[in-house]
Amino acid sequence: NLIVWSWMREVLGLHGTQLLIFSYMFTQCFDSVHQCTTSLSSMEKWFGVTRQAVSRNIDKLVDSQYLYKVTESDRITPMIKHNVYRINMKYIKIMIN
């Protein structure tokens, strides 16, 4: 399930694929504990865009400081081979307040 909050569009200025990816990840990792472990190929199928588009938009979200890549030592599930991300809740709270 996805939830698109008004602040995602109005404050963060997200739209299109970035908005889909961010809102999906926000529902997966809404706090500082949970993390998004979904593969690029799964997001490609769900959002109807290419794997490259998913990767490029995730990179833009990381560059904007809305997401960050979880390091190997911080992973909850160390067996996952692909990248894992978390929402940068500290930064998001500053932006929406």
C-alpha positions in Angstrom: 0.0 0.0 0.0 1.0 3.6 -0.7 0.0 6.7 1.2 0.8 10.0 -0.4 0.8 12.8 2.2 0.3 16.4 1.0 3.7 17.4 2.5 5.4 15.0 0.1 4.2 17.1 -2.8 3.9 20.5 -1.2 7.0 20.7 1.0 9.4 18.1 -0.5 8.3 18.9 -4.1 8.1 15.3 -5.1 6.2 14.1 -8.2 6.1 11.3 -10.7 8.3 8.3 -10.0 10.1 10.0 -7.1 6.8 10.5 -5.4 5.8 6.9 -5.9 9.2 5.5 -4.7 9.3 7.9 -1.7 5.7 7.2 -0.6 6.3 3.5 -0.9 9.5 3.6 1.1 7.9 5.9 3.7 5.2 3.3 4.3 7.9 0.6 4.7 10.3 2.5 7.0 8.3 5.3 8.7 10.7 5.5 11.6 14.4 5.2 12.3 14.2 1.4 12.9 12.5 0.0 9.8 14.2 -0.2 6.4 13.2 -0.8 2.8 14.6 -4.0 1.5 12.6 -4.2 -1.8 14.6 -5.0 -4.9 14.9 -2.7 -7.9 13.3 -5.3 -10.1 10.3 -5.6 -7.8 9.8 -1.8 -7.8 10.3 -1.8 -11.6 7.3 -4.2 -12.0 5.1 -2.4 -9.4 5.6 1.2 -10.7 5.7 0.4 -14.4 9.1 2.0 -15.0 12.5 0.7 -16.0 15.0 -0.5 -13.4 17.3 2.3 -14.5 14.5 4.9 -13.8 14.0 3.4 -10.3 17.7 3.5 -9.6 18.1 7.1 -10.9 15.1 8.3 -8.8 16.4 6.6 -5.7 19.8 8.3 -6.3 18.0 11.7 -6.6 16.1 11.0 -3.3 19.4 10.2 -1.6 21.1 13.3 -3.1 18.1 15.3 -1.7 18.8 13.7 1.7 15.2 12.3 1.9 16.7 8.7 1.9 20.0 7.2 2.9 21.6 3.9 2.0 22.0 1.5 5.0 25.5 0.3 5.5 26.2 -3.4 5.8 26.8 -3.2 9.6 23.4 -1.4 10.2 21.3 -3.9 8.3 18.5 -5.7 10.1 18.6 -8.5 7.5 22.3 -9.0 6.6 21.5 -11.8 4.1 20.0 -9.4 1.5 22.5 -8.7 -1.3 21.0 -5.6 -2.8 20.9 -2.0 -1.4 18.8 -1.2 1.6 17.4 2.2 2.3 15.9 4.2 5.2 13.9 7.4 5.3 16.0 10.3 6.7 13.4 11.1 9.4 15.5 13.8 11.1 15.8 15.7 7.8 12.2 15.1 6.8 10.9 16.4 10.2 13.0 19.6 9.8 11.6 20.1 6.3 7.9 19.7 7.2 8.0 21.8 10.4 
